[in-house]
Amino acid sequence: MDDNLSHTQHELPESSTSHPSNPIPEEPSSIPEFEISPIASEKSPSTASHSPVFPDSRSDSDYPSTPGTDAQVAEAIKKLELEPTAAIDFTRPRHKRGASTTLIVEDEEDVRNITGEASSGVKLIEKVCCNGGCCNLEDLEVDPFISSAHVVPPENDAFRSLHLKLGNLSLDGQLTKVVDVPPPTVSFVPLDSAQASATTASASTIPPPFVTPHPPYEVFSARIHSARELTNPGAEKRTYHFDLDVTDYPDEGGNVDFVVGGAIGVCAPNPPEMVDELFYLLGVDVSVQDELVTLKTTEGRWPTIWGDEQSRELTTTRRELVTWCSDLQSVPPTKPLLRLLAEHATDENERKILMCLSSAQGQAAFCDLRTGRHITVNQLLNAFPSSKPPLEHLLSTLQQLMPRFYSLSNDPHDSHVEDGQVKCRLIEVAVSVHETLDWRGVMRTGVASGYLERLAKQVQNAGTTPEGLNVTVPIFRGLMANPLAREFVSDGPMLLIGAGVGISPFRGFVQRRLKHANCANKVWVLQGIRDSNLDELYNGEWGSDEEQVKTVVQSRSGQGKYVQEEVRNQADLVWFIINSLDGRVFVCGSSRGMGEGVESALVDVAREKGRLNQEQAEAFWLQKKDGGQYITETW
């Protein structure tokens, strides 16, 4: 690499959100992360019917079986099925959901241990997703001597798409344990004319300077050097490749640089049309949407990402805050948000429904709401059109819009060379576009993947060079503690197992190895795809040893195999690598299906080749993981 492009390394400064031994900023503790992790029990046979856990739409073949239920748990479940006020619709198909419910019990004794019940009575287990749980479910008290009007649900498609079952909810029905209205922590103060004329807002393509994911360093605008689609028409997911120019990325000091297997954080904005719709639904006047104001907060990190917990006073605009700082579509509805909407609903029916969802009587329906189809803030406002909370109070309640992370798909120590001369330093990433069907019946993309796809099309359709177009992506360097980067070594045999876009960081591994030696007999890649004619990423871009290094496994074409099946077929190779000096097995991709399947296949290999029982084989791979020889990066 040209000396002008090298980075001087200094000691990394400490801050309240980072440390030299772990340079990635820490996730705020106030934003919990949950995942679905059902437990398949050996001592309890799989049973049919219904479970306290609400699974997504995966088929029986790829969803782990749930433990059996005893009579008392079954009775509690039956109560939920018969409960008219907050009943869960067990009949309609579930939609895929990233974060929902964790199964934390297997029998009656586990329930008593968790709930603290000393008696034999069994309460419904607490759901992590709703911060209260269906153990808080209470019946609606109906007085047969008082005539009461049933709630009339709103007549609009947004509300119908929520699939709420209200049962006997009436306008004067008693609700208990209703959550409090969340306190306002945000306020706007207009600037005087002198301040306003001396201050300019950030451009819409650049996040405001107070969005600092890695304090004290600001987000870097990386120019897109080139962008192309890696998949062909007909692929189940569209995947794009980006070359990003980081020649002028600032030196952050310490042993921090872009590394093989590392990643970047992308600060993606909410789509402009979504921001405009939110303003319209809240009745925010056009004249103030882009007006400079002083933002005052009383507590918390918002609107920064990983800043300190403190009050703040910043100059910004309402549009800037909604665009870059508040998540409008990724976080499931919370009770404080629903309670805020109820507080400002002028229609009595809408208010009652929202109050019910914020109460003990609406607990099960609230759980169902959170674990069903993705719901956006705008969808809720369309579903309950009489509710128009003040923007500043809504911003006080919404979650921070967090960055999305993408693994590097090249060796970042390389430079881009044209006509024999170093031109710039590039990093490369691959991005798969995530789509879900929204309540209007159209496909909605993920926050970051949709944003990056729009930029890619802008570059592709511009009819000019990317240099002339100057399209940029707001990024920051991070994840030095990423296991792929931490455990990569320049020698020793490696088996790289990936599916879909999970294969992209391994391309950088192979490129790095090619600099030092022939990859043959040193690196093996197992790439799982659906169809090589549609979605084989980076075909022909792995170097001169590609045919010797890489095995492609197609699930929808050819022999119709999954990558985990090839792991079993390559048992001798797997066993040789994991027992070699500096041998490593890397797995990257979706944890659903591929990640779980590969882990099961590796256990089978250990049982066969090591003559171990199931428990010993699982302990073997756990030991290899603790020793840094078995590395997984799944999502």
C-alpha positions in Angstrom: 0.0 0.0 0.0 1.2 3.5 -0.7 2.7 5.2 2.3 0.4 8.1 1.9 -2.6 5.8 2.6 -1.1 4.0 5.7 -2.6 4.8 9.1 -0.4 5.6 12.1 -1.5 3.7 15.2 -1.7 5.3 18.6 -3.1 4.3 21.9 -6.9 4.2 21.8 -8.5 6.8 24.1 -11.0 5.6 26.7 -14.5 7.0 26.9 -17.7 6.1 28.8 -18.8 3.9 25.9 -15.6 2.4 24.7 -12.4 0.8 26.0 -9.0 -0.1 24.4 -9.7 -3.8 24.9 -13.1 -3.5 23.3 -13.3 -0.6 20.9 -16.9 -1.2 19.8 -19.3 1.1 21.7 -21.5 -0.6 24.1 -25.2 -1.1 23.4 -27.3 1.1 25.8 -28.6 -1.0 28.7 -32.0 0.6 28.4 -32.7 -1.0 25.1 -33.0 -4.7 25.7 -32.4 -7.3 23.0 -34.5 -10.4 22.8 -34.5 -13.4 20.6 -36.6 -16.5 20.0 -34.9 -19.5 21.4 -37.4 -22.4 21.9 -36.0 -25.3 23.9 -36.5 -28.9 22.6 -36.7 -31.1 25.6 -35.5 -34.7 25.7 -37.6 -35.5 28.7 -40.8 -34.1 27.4 -42.3 -35.4 24.1 -43.4 -32.8 21.5 -47.0 -32.2 21.8 -49.5 -30.6 19.4 -52.2 -28.2 20.2 -51.1 -24.9 21.8 -48.1 -23.7 23.8 -47.7 -20.5 25.9 -45.1 -19.5 23.3 -46.3 -17.9 20.1 -44.2 -19.2 17.2 -43.7 -17.4 13.9 -44.6 -18.8 10.5 -41.9 -21.3 10.1 -43.0 -24.8 9.2 -42.9 -27.8 11.5 -39.9 -29.2 9.7 -37.5 -26.3 10.7 -39.0 -25.2 14.0 -37.8 -27.0 17.2 -40.5 -28.9 19.0 -41.8 -27.5 22.3 -42.0 -29.4 25.5 -45.1 -31.1 26.6 -47.6 -29.4 28.9 -48.9 -30.8 32.2 -52.6 -30.5 33.1 -52.2 -27.2 35.0 -50.3 -25.5 32.3 -52.8 -26.8 29.7 -55.6 -25.3 31.9 -53.9 -21.9 31.9 -53.5 -22.0 28.2 -57.2 -23.0 27.8 -58.1 -19.9 29.8 -56.3 -17.8 27.3 -58.1 -19.5 24.4 -61.5 -18.9 26.0 -60.7 -15.3 27.3 -62.9 -13.0 25.1 -61.3 -9.7 26.1 -57.7 -10.2 25.2 -57.8 -13.5 23.3 -55.1 -14.5 21.0 -56.1 -15.8 17.6 -54.5 -19.2 17.6 -56.0 -20.0 14.2 -54.6 -17.3 11.9 -51.1 -17.9 10.5 -48.2 -16.3 12.2 -45.8 -13.9 10.4 -42.1 -14.0 10.8 -40.8 -11.8 13.5 -37.3 -11.1 14.6 -37.8 -10.5 18.3 -40.5 -12.0 20.4 -40.8 -14.6 23.0 -38.4 -16.9 24.9 -39.5 -20.3 26.3 -38.1 -20.4 29.8 -39.8 -23.4 31.4 -40.2 -27.1 30.7 -42.5 -28.2 33.5 -44.6 -27.1 36.5 -41.6 -26.9 38.8 -39.8 -24.5 36.5 -42.9 -22.3 36.5 -43.0 -22.2 40.3 -39.2 -21.4 40.4 -39.6 -18.5 38.0 -42.8 -17.0 39.3 -42.0 -17.6 43.0 -45.2 -19.5 43.6 -44.9 -22.0 46.5 -48.3 -23.6 45.9 -49.1 -26.1 43.2 -51.0 -23.6 41.2 -49.4 -22.6 37.9 -49.4 -19.1 36.5 -48.8 -18.3 32.8 -45.1 -17.8 32.2 -43.9 -14.3 31.7 -43.2 -13.2 28.2 -40.0 -11.3 27.7 -41.5 -9.4 24.8 -44.0 -7.3 26.7 -42.2 -6.4 29.8 -45.0 -7.6 32.1 -46.2 -10.9 30.7 -49.4 -12.8 30.4 -49.1 -13.7 34.1 -50.5 -10.1 34.5 -53.6 -11.0 32.5 -56.9 -10.2 34.3 -60.5 -10.7 33.3 -62.8 -7.9 32.2 -65.5 -7.5 34.9 -68.9 -7.4 33.2 -71.9 -6.2 35.3 -74.9 -8.0 33.9 -77.3 -5.4 35.4 -75.7 -2.5 33.6 -76.3 -2.0 29.9 -73.0 -1.1 28.3 -72.1 -0.3 24.7 -69.5 -2.5 23.1 -66.5 -0.7 21.7 -66.8 0.0 18.0 -63.5 -0.6 16.3 -62.1 1.9 13.8 -63.2 1.3 10.2 -59.9 1.4 8.4 -57.4 -1.0 6.8 -54.6 -0.1 9.1 -56.6 -1.1 12.2 -57.9 -4.3 10.6 -54.4 -5.3 9.7 -53.5 -5.4 13.5 -55.9 -8.4 13.9 -56.9 -7.4 17.4 -59.5 -9.5 19.1 -61.4 -7.3 21.5 -64.1 -9.7 22.7 -66.5 -8.1 25.3 -64.6 -4.9 25.6 -67.1 -2.1 26.4 -66.7 1.6 26.8 -67.2 1.5 30.6 -65.4 -1.8 31.3 -63.0 -1.6 34.2 -59.3 -1.8 33.3 -56.6 -2.4 35.8 -52.8 -2.0 35.9 -52.9 0.6 33.1 -49.3 1.9 32.5 -48.7 5.5 33.2 -48.4 8.1 30.5 -44.6 8.3 29.7 -43.1 11.6 30.9 -42.1 14.1 28.2 -38.3 14.4 28.1 -38.0 16.5 24.9 -39.0 20.1 24.2 -38.4 22.6 21.4 -37.5 26.3 21.8 -37.6 28.6 18.8 -34.4 30.4 17.9 -34.4 34.1 17.7 -33.9 35.6 14.2 -30.2 36.4 14.9 -29.5 32.8 15.9 -31.5 31.3 13.0 -29.7 33.4 10.4 -26.2 32.4 11.8 -27.0 28.7 11.9 -27.5 26.2 9.1 -29.0 22.7 9.3 -27.2 19.6 8.1 -27.9 18.4 4.6 -30.5 15.7 4.3 -27.9 13.2 3.1 -25.7 13.6 6.2 -26.7 12.8 9.8 -26.4 15.7 12.3 -23.0 16.0 14.1 -24.5 15.0 17.4 -25.1 11.5 16.0 -21.8 10.1 17.3 -21.8 6.3 17.4 -18.2 6.2 18.6 -17.6 9.3 20.7 -15.9 11.6 20.2 -15.6 10.8 16.5 -18.4 11.8 14.1 -20.0 9.8 11.3 -17.9 9.7 8.2 -19.5 10.2 4.7 -17.9 7.5 2.5 -18.2 8.1 -1.2 -19.7 5.2 -3.2 -16.9 4.4 -5.7 -19.1 1.8 -7.4 -22.3 -0.3 -6.8 -23.7 -3.4 -8.5 -26.2 -6.1 -8.0 -24.8 -9.5 -7.2 -28.0 -11.5 -7.7 -29.9 -12.0 -10.9 -33.6 -11.4 -11.5 -35.7 -14.1 -9.9 -33.5 -14.4 -6.8 -35.5 -14.6 -3.5 -33.4 -11.7 -2.1 -31.7 -8.9 -3.9 -28.1 -8.4 -2.9 -25.9 -5.5 -3.7 -22.1 -5.0 -3.6 -20.6 -1.6 -2.7 -17.1 -0.2 -3.0 -16.7 2.6 -0.5 -13.9 5.1 -0.6 -12.3 5.5 2.9 -9.1 7.2 1.8 -9.7 10.2 4.0 -11.2 8.3 7.0 -9.9 10.1 10.1 -7.2 8.5 12.2 -9.0 7.6 15.5 -5.8 6.6 17.3 -5.0 3.3 19.0 -4.8 -0.1 17.3 -8.0 0.7 15.3 -8.2 0.1 11.5 -10.3 -1.7 9.0 -9.4 -5.4 9.3 -10.2 -8.6 7.5 -13.4 -10.0 8.9 -14.3 -6.6 10.5 -17.4 -4.5 9.9 -18.7 -1.0 9.5 -21.7 0.6 11.0 -24.2 2.3 8.6 -26.3 5.2 10.0 -29.3 4.9 7.8 -32.2 7.5 7.8 -35.9 6.8 7.8 -37.3 7.1 4.3 -38.3 10.7 3.4 -41.9 9.6 2.5 -42.3 8.0 5.9 -41.1 11.2 7.6 -43.5 13.3 5.6 -46.4 11.0 6.4 -45.6 11.1 10.1 -45.7 14.9 10.0 -49.1 14.8 8.1 -50.6 12.3 10.6 -49.5 14.4 13.6 -50.7 17.6 12.0 -47.2 19.2 12.2 -47.4 22.4 10.1 -45.2 22.5 7.0 -43.8 25.9 8.1 -42.1 24.4 11.2 -40.9 21.0 9.9 -37.6 22.4 8.7 -37.4 25.3 11.1 -34.3 25.5 13.2 -35.0 25.1 16.9 -33.2 24.5 20.2 -33.8 20.9 21.2 -33.8 20.4 25.0 -33.7 16.9 26.6 -33.9 16.2 30.3 -32.3 12.8 30.4 -31.0 9.8 28.5 -28.7 9.3 25.5 -31.2 10.4 22.8 -30.7 11.9 20.2 -27.1 10.6 20.2 -26.5 6.9 19.7 -24.0 5.9 22.5 -23.5 9.2 24.2 -23.6 9.7 27.9 -26.8 9.6 29.9 -27.5 13.4 30.5 -29.6 16.4 29.6 -28.8 18.1 26.3 -29.4 21.4 24.5 -28.8 21.2 20.7 -29.7 23.2 17.6 -31.5 21.1 15.0 -34.8 20.8 13.1 -37.8 18.5 13.6 -37.2 16.8 10.2 -33.6 16.1 11.1 -34.6 14.4 14.4 -37.3 12.3 12.9 -35.1 11.3 9.9 -32.0 10.3 11.7 -32.7 9.8 15.4 -36.0 7.9 16.0 -36.9 4.4 14.9 -40.3 4.5 13.1 -40.4 0.9 11.8 -38.1 -1.6 13.4 -39.2 -1.7 17.1 -42.4 -3.5 18.1 -45.0 -1.3 19.8 -44.5 -0.7 23.5 -47.1 -0.1 26.2 -45.8 3.5 26.9 -46.3 4.3 23.2 -49.8 2.9 23.2 -50.6 4.7 26.4 -49.4 8.0 24.9 -51.7 7.4 21.9 -54.6 6.7 24.2 -54.0 9.9 26.1 -54.3 12.0 23.0 -57.1 10.0 21.2 -60.3 12.1 20.9 -62.5 9.2 19.8 -63.8 7.3 22.8 -63.6 3.9 21.0 -60.1 4.4 19.9 -59.1 5.5 23.4 -60.7 2.5 25.0 -58.9 0.1 22.7 -55.5 1.7 23.3 -56.1 1.8 27.1 -57.0 -1.9 27.0 -53.7 -2.7 25.2 -52.0 -0.8 28.0 -53.7 -2.7 30.8 -53.7 -6.1 32.4 -56.9 -7.1 30.6 -55.3 -6.5 27.2 -52.0 -8.2 28.1 -52.5 -11.2 25.8 -53.6 -9.1 22.8 -50.6 -6.8 23.5 -48.2 -9.9 23.3 -49.9 -10.9 20.1 -49.5 -7.4 18.7 -45.7 -7.4 19.4 -45.0 -10.8 18.1 -47.0 -10.6 14.9 -46.4 -8.8 11.7 -44.0 -5.8 11.8 -45.9 -2.7 12.8 -44.7 0.9 12.1 -45.4 4.0 14.1 -47.2 5.4 11.0 -49.4 2.3 10.9 -50.6 2.8 14.5 -51.4 6.5 13.7 -53.4 5.4 10.7 -55.2 2.8 12.7 -56.1 5.3 15.4 -56.5 8.5 13.4 -58.0 10.6 16.3 -54.7 10.3 18.2 -52.3 13.1 17.4 -49.8 13.4 20.2 -47.4 16.3 20.2 -44.2 15.5 18.2 -41.9 16.2 21.1 -43.8 13.9 23.4 -43.8 11.1 20.7 -40.0 11.6 20.3 -39.7 11.2 24.1 -41.2 7.7 23.8 -39.8 6.3 20.6 -36.6 4.2 20.6 -33.3 5.5 19.1 -32.7 4.7 15.4 -29.7 2.4 15.7 -26.9 1.8 13.1 -26.8 -1.4 11.1 -23.6 -3.4 10.8 -22.2 -5.0 7.6 -19.1 -7.3 7.4 -16.3 -6.3 5.0 -16.2 -8.6 2.0 -12.6 -7.7 1.0 -9.1 -7.4 2.4 -9.3 -3.7 3.5 -5.5 -3.4 3.5 -5.7 -3.4 -0.3 -5.9 -0.2 -2.3 -7.7 0.5 -5.5 -5.3 0.6 -8.4 -5.9 2.2 -11.8 -3.3 2.2 -14.6 -0.6 1.0 -12.1 -1.1 3.9 -9.7 -2.8 3.8 -6.3 -5.9 6.0 -6.5 -7.8 5.4 -3.3 -8.4 3.0 -0.4 -11.6 1.0 -0.7 -13.6 -1.2 1.6 -16.3 -3.5 0.2 -19.6 -4.7 1.6 -22.5 -6.9 0.4 -26.0 -6.0 1.5 -29.1 -8.2 1.1 -32.4 -6.3 0.9 -34.9 -7.3 3.6 -38.6 -7.0 2.7 -41.9 -7.5 4.5 -45.4 -7.0 3.3 -46.9 -3.9 5.0 -50.5 -3.2 5.9 -51.2 -1.5 2.5 -50.2 -4.7 0.7 -46.9 -3.4 -0.7 -43.4 -4.5 0.1 -41.5 -2.5 2.7 -37.8 -2.7 2.9 -35.6 -2.6 6.0 -34.3 0.7 7.2 -30.7 0.3 6.1 -31.0 -2.3 3.3 -33.7 -0.3 1.6 -31.7 2.9 2.0 -28.6 1.3 0.5 -30.6 -0.1 -2.4 -31.9 3.3 -3.2 -28.3 4.7 -3.2 -27.2 1.8 -5.4 -29.9 2.5 -8.0 -29.1 6.2 -7.8 -25.5 5.4 -8.8 -26.5 2.8 -11.4 -29.1 5.1 -13.1 -27.1 8.3 -12.9 -25.5 8.0 -16.4 -22.3 9.4 -15.0 -19.3 8.2 -12.9 -19.7 7.8 -9.2 -17.0 10.5 -8.7 -19.1 13.0 -10.6 -22.3 12.0 -8.8 -20.7 12.0 -5.3 -23.2 9.8 -3.5 -22.1 9.1 0.0 -23.0 6.6 2.8 -22.7 7.7 6.5 -20.5 5.0 8.1 -18.2 4.5 11.1 -15.5 2.0 11.7 -16.3 -0.5 14.5 -16.7 -4.0 15.7 -13.0 -4.7 16.2 -14.2 -7.2 18.8 -16.1 -9.0 16.1 -15.3 -12.7 16.4 -14.6 -13.0 12.7 -11.9 -10.3 12.9 -10.6 -11.3 16.3 -10.0 -15.0 15.4 -8.7 -14.6 11.8 -5.1 -15.8 11.6 -2.7 -15.7 8.6 -1.7 -19.3 8.9 -3.3 -22.7 9.8 -6.1 -24.5 7.9 -9.5 -22.9 7.8 -13.0 -24.1 6.9 -15.4 -21.3 6.1 -19.1 -22.2 6.1 -21.6 -19.6 5.0 -25.0 -19.2 3.3 -26.5 -16.2 1.5 -24.8 -12.9 2.3 -23.0 -14.6 5.2 -20.4 -15.8 2.8 -19.2 -12.3 2.0 -16.6 -11.8 4.8 -14.9 -15.1 3.8 -14.0 -13.5 0.5 -11.7 -11.2 2.4 -10.2 -14.1 4.3 -9.3 -15.8 1.0 -7.9 -12.6 -0.5 -5.7 -12.1 2.6 -4.4 -15.7 2.4 -3.6 -15.3 -1.3 -1.1 -12.6 -0.4 1.0 -15.1 1.6 0.6 -18.5 0.0 -1.4 -20.7 -2.3 -4.8 -21.2 -0.8 -5.1 -24.8 -1.9 -4.8 -27.2 1.1 -5.1 -24.3 3.5 -8.6 -22.8 3.1 -11.9 -24.5 2.2 -15.1 -22.7 1.6 -18.6 -24.3 1.8 -21.1 -21.9 0.3 -24.8 -22.5 0.6 -27.1 -21.0 -2.0 -30.5 -21.6 -3.5 -29.7 -21.6 -7.2 -26.3 -20.8 -8.8 -28.0 -19.1 -11.7 -29.7 -16.6 -9.4 -27.9 -16.0 -6.1 -24.3 -17.3 -6.1 -22.5 -14.3 -4.6 -19.0 -13.4 -5.9 -18.9 -16.2 -8.4 -15.4 -16.0 -10.1 -14.1 -13.4 -7.6 -12.3 -15.7 -5.1 -8.9 -15.7 -6.8 -7.0 -18.3 -8.9 -7.7 -21.2 -6.6 -11.4 -20.8 -6.5 -12.3 -24.2 -8.0 -10.0 -25.9 -5.5 -11.0 -23.8 -2.6 -14.8 -23.5 -2.9 -17.7 -25.9 -2.9 -21.1 -24.6 -3.8 -24.2 -26.4 -2.4 -27.5 -25.6 -4.0 -30.8 -26.1 -2.1 -33.2 -25.3 -4.9 -31.3 -26.7 -7.9 -29.0 -29.5 -8.9 -29.0 -32.2 -6.1 -31.0 -30.0 -3.8 -28.8 -30.1 -0.7 -28.2 -27.7 2.2 -24.8 -26.6 3.4 -25.2 -28.6 6.6 -25.5 -31.8 4.6 -22.2 -31.0 2.9 -20.6 -30.5 6.3 -21.6 -34.1 7.2 -20.2 -35.3 3.8 -16.9 -33.5 4.5 -16.6 -35.1 8.0 -13.0 -36.1 7.4 -12.0 -32.6 6.4 -13.9 -31.0 9.3 -12.2 -33.4 11.8 -8.8 -32.8 10.3 -9.1 -29.0 10.4 -10.5 -28.7 13.9 -7.8 -30.9 15.3 -4.9 -29.2 13.5 -2.5 -26.7 15.0 -4.2 -23.2 14.5 -7.1 -24.9 12.7 -10.3 -23.0 12.7 -13.9 -23.5 11.6 -15.9 -20.3 10.9 -19.7 -20.1 10.4 -21.5 -17.0 9.2 -25.1 -16.4 8.2 -28.7 -16.6 9.4 -29.1 -18.5 12.7 -32.4 -19.9 11.5 -32.0 -23.0 9.5 -28.4 -22.7 8.4 -26.8 -21.8 11.7 -28.7 -24.3 13.7 -28.3 -26.9 11.0 -24.6 -26.5 10.7 -24.1 -26.7 14.5 -26.1 -30.0 14.5 -24.0 -31.3 11.6 -20.7 -30.4 13.4 -21.9 -32.3 16.5 -22.7 -35.3 14.3 -19.2 -35.2 12.9 -17.7 -35.1 16.4 -19.8 -38.1 17.3 -18.8 -40.1 14.3 -15.1 -39.2 14.1 -14.4 -38.8 17.8 -16.6 -41.7 18.9 -18.4 -39.4 21.3 -21.9 -39.5 22.7 -24.2 -36.5 22.1 -23.3 -34.7 25.3 -19.6 -35.2 24.8 -19.8 -34.0 21.2 -21.6 -30.8 22.2 -19.0 -30.2 24.9 -16.2 -30.8 22.4 -17.5 -27.9 20.1 -18.1 -25.7 23.1 -14.5 -26.2 24.2 -13.3 -25.4 20.6 -15.5 -22.2 20.7 -14.0 -21.2 24.0 -10.5 -21.8 22.6 -11.1 -19.6 19.5 -11.1 -22.5 17.0 -14.9 -22.6 16.3 -16.2 -19.1 15.5 -19.8 -18.2 14.7 -21.3 -15.0 13.5 -25.0 -15.5 13.1 -28.1 -13.3 13.2 
